[in-house]
Amino acid sequence: MMDMVQEFSCKTAGAAGCPFMVRDENTDELVRIVQQHASRFHNEALDKEEVMKNVKQV
């Protein structure tokens, strides 16, 4: 069984001017990538729950 691909994009999370988007089958990896991006580019520290609120299956 293949894992579902998940997607996070800053636009759907409310940062309309940011083109960042990531897709990954590994939830922990996706969360880590989003957290790094949020810290580096938006000066925000997001926990896993905050990230997952804006993740969709694709």
Secondary structure, 3 states (H helix, E strand, C coil): CCCCCEEEEHHHHCCCCCCCEEEECCHHHHHHHHHHHHHHHHCCCCCHHHHHCCEEEC
